[in-house]
Amino acid sequence: MLDELRRMDHLPRRLRSRTDDLQKARQKLQTQLGREASTEEVASELKMDLEEVGGIEALLEPHIPLDRMASTPSTDDEPGIEERLSRSQTAEALTREIRSLPERLQTVLGLHYLEGLTYREIAKILDVSEPRICQLHAEGLKRLRSALGTAPDGS
């Protein structure tokens, strides 16, 4: 059962372990301080630089497929003109932003979402490590979200 859960996790074990360590440190500091710990305090606790902690925190964001970003739930079987227009505009903006990404990020996102490849398969194709593919994927999504002005939870 654990093997199946690990297989379904989008993060490799090493990165999952680091995210767990970060969450434990944040919880420990919150208990000690009686308030939410800042990123600087967490970085100090873990003896890491801010950039590294920020990268690990980015890995904690939920894994949201790009196709969900471009669509909105509909209560009717036939979407109204406003909804179709909104979807069309979102799809155009998403296409424009994907084209503006560096080629490497476009490749990772395309292989993952269009071809349905796993991080492991993409890593073999690009001859890099699986954690690096995870980082590139997170960076691509982060850039798209910030360019489109969408929240990390997809809302």
N, C-alpha and C positions, 0 to 999 in steps of 0.2 A: 504494500500500500504506500509506503514512504517513497519507493522508487517511482511510482506513478505520479505522486504529488510533485516530486522533484522534476520529473519529465514535463509536467504541465507548467512549472514555474518558468517565467520568461527570463529570469536571472540565473546565471551559473552559481554553483554552491559558494564559491569564494566571494562573489559580490553579495549574495544573500547574507552570508556571514557578516560582512562589513555593514550592511544595512541594519542587521540585528544589533550589532555592537553600538551603532550610532543611536538607535532607538533606546537601548538600555542606558546609555550614557545620558541621553536627554531626560529619560524618566528619573534617573538617579539625581540629576541636577535639579529637576523640578521638585522632587521631594525635599532635597536639602534647602533649596532657595525659597520654596513656598510660592513660586511663580513659574511662568514659562521661561525656560532657559534660552538665551540668545545663541545664535550660531557661533559667535566668537567664544562664548563660554563652553559650548560643546566641543569646538575645535581645540581649545585649551585642555579640556578634560581628556580628549583622545590623543593629544599631542600631534595634531595634524594641522595643516594650513587651511585657511578659509576656503580656498578653491577646491581642495580635495573633499572637504565636508559638503560643500555645495553640490559637487558632482554626485556624491553618495545620496544626498537628499533628493536629487533629481531622479535617481533610480527608484525612490519610494513612491513617485507619482504613479497613479493607476495606469495600467496598460489599456489604452483606448484605441480601437481600430479607427483609421482615418475615415472609413466610410460612414461611421457614426457622426463624425464632425460635420459632414456635408449634408446629413439628413436630419429632419426633425420629425418627431412622432405625429401621426395624423389620426384624428378620431373618425374621419370619414373614409370611405373606400376611395373616393375621388377627391384629391386635394383641390383646394380653391385656388384661384388665380394668384392671390397674394402669396400663398405657400409655395406654389410652383415657381413664381418669380424669385422669391427668397432663396429657394433651393438652387435655382439656376445661377443667381448672383454669388451664392456661397461656393458653388462648384467652380465658377469662373475664377473667383478670388483664390481658391485653393490651387487650381491649376497654375495660375500666374505665380503664386508663391512657391510652389514646388519647382517650377522652372527657374526661379531665382536662386534656389539652393545650390551649393557647390555640387559638382558632378558626383562626388563620392557619396554624399548624403542622398542624392536622388537615386543612385544605384541601390543603396541599402534599403531605402523605403520601397522602391519598386520591386526588388527581389522579395521583400517580406510581404508586402500587401498585394501586389499584383500576381506574383508567381507563387505565393504561399509558402516560401521557404522558411525554415527555422534559422535561428541565429547561428547554430552549428553549421548548417549547410552554407549559409552566406559566408561565414568565416573561412570555410574551405575554398570557396570560389575566389574570394578576395585575398586569400593567403595572409590572414591576420587572426588574432585570437578572438574567441567567442565573446569575452568581456568587452573587447574593443568594438565589436559589432553592436553590442548592447549600448555602449556609450554613444556611438554614432547615431543609432536609432533614437535614443533619448534627445540628443542634440537636434536632430532633424525635427522631431515633434515639438520640441521647445521653441524652435525658430518659427515653425508654422503656427503654433498657438499664439505666440507673441505678435506675429504679423497679422493674424486674423482677429486678434483681440478676444480669444476664447479662454475660458478658465480651464485649469488642468483637469477638472472633473468632467469636462465636456459640456458644461452648461453655458 
